[in-house]
Amino acid sequence: MRPIVDIAEKMGLRADQIEPYGKYMAKVPFDAFGPYKSRESKLIVVTAMTPTPAGEGKTTTSIGLVQGLAKIGKNPVLTLREPSLGPVFGGKGGGTGGGKARVMPDVDINLHFTGDAHAVASAHNVLAALTDSAIYHKTISGFEESGVVWKRVTNIPDRTLRKGFDLDAASEVMAILALAKDYDDLRARLGRIVVGFTADNKPVTASDVGAVGSMMALLQKAVNPNLVQTLEGQPAFVHAGPFGNIAHGCSSIIADQMAMSYGDIVVTEAGFGADLGFEKFMHIKTRASDVMPSAAVVVATVRAVKWHGGPENLQHAIGIVKQFGLPAVVAINRFPDDKAQDVEVLKQAAQEAGAHAVVESHGYDKGSEGTVELAEAVVAASEQPSKISYLYRIDESIQNKVSALAKNVYLAGDVDWRDEPKKRAQLFTDLGWDNLPICMAKTHMSLSADKDLTGKPEGHTLPIRGMRISAGAGFVYLLAGTMITLPGLQEDANAYGIDIDEDDNIIGVL
């Protein structure tokens, strides 16, 4: 690894313009590059087909792509979400790539990093405490405990806390951190958070309970992106960590804008498959910013194609990208035991679905040497004319927006609205919140709301069993099927293998 001051200097930043966290990590104030200037940079969003439980290497591919772009003479920057302690201690492990395609220092990034997740949880929970205080002291007329909708959050999955807690990655504060453009926007968004309703259904906000100042103080440093590096020395911003299945699944707008102010091509990742992170990237993130992607990469594996009983799931992922008006480059994350004939079937299926290019990616085992072809294909795709289109208008009703997603993305034949979310939809419409995009909390293991329906299930029913308002983040938040916002640890959780060895090194995280 190179000292982080060297990485910053390469980007045109002096040592006194960054805030180092040790030798290899730093906070970069969001105004360090001055007013946002894209320099006509290209933004590439990396997504995937519906993953297997092991994941398909989307982060590894993103990192490898940046290394490959540097190899062919480009000036790339990577923007990633921060790993969450839930997966790190749970079933997935670290979220910093693998092999020769990693962001460093990987153990630090996966654990406490620069403290952003802790700051988010603290800001979220101080709002809960001040909400409780407002009720206790009766400072807001008609606001009782029964009207509170704001839960507390924790950063470790714990089944015993489900009744009153969410995971920090599901926090609206985390979403706001990812969507805010500056301090003023952060303050305004925090103030709009709805913590509950009075007896006559008037919303009570974070501003109403007097929490905004304290939350701003706790988030003062967290709003600044974190600068680290790839294994080959390219700059990487790792900032904000909303999950793609329970939140909107994207890194921060501030990090993207900072990256585009410096690099000529920026690679960012959207959580889980095209039906989740990518859809939310388009409908939520691009609408909240002036940053538009030029192309998308769809990560696929032979393993996932077999898991889904054929290539139809991959073909649908390509179709989702094309529905939004972007060229799709399929990156086959190649494993050593993949058979040539299986790879060829995958390639042919992707081409038939209209992929702009289909290439193998060997970032894990070869680093930049294994991603040159992918980098060249992505550059070519980014130069193609594209016209962004959305699957629903922002002024459509909540029900129509959900129907559009159900039909075009999830391939559902019908939407089953349970009584409570149906009532909420009417209330939110009356309060003017129908003019917001949708954020669907849904299993990442299937296009449907049923994790056991693999492949390309069609004609199923999408059950909407819950609805919340995330007025600060700027979306209507729905829960589909049995989706939960605070998972529990598995029987074979990664946490059992984490420790410190005799040389004082942390082991078991990666």
Order of alpha helices (4+ residues) and beta strands (2+ residues): alpha-beta-beta-beta-alpha-beta-alpha-beta-beta-alpha-alpha-beta-beta-alpha-alpha-beta-beta-alpha-beta-beta-alpha-beta-beta-alpha-alpha-beta-alpha-beta-alpha-alpha-alpha-beta-alpha-beta-beta-beta-beta-beta
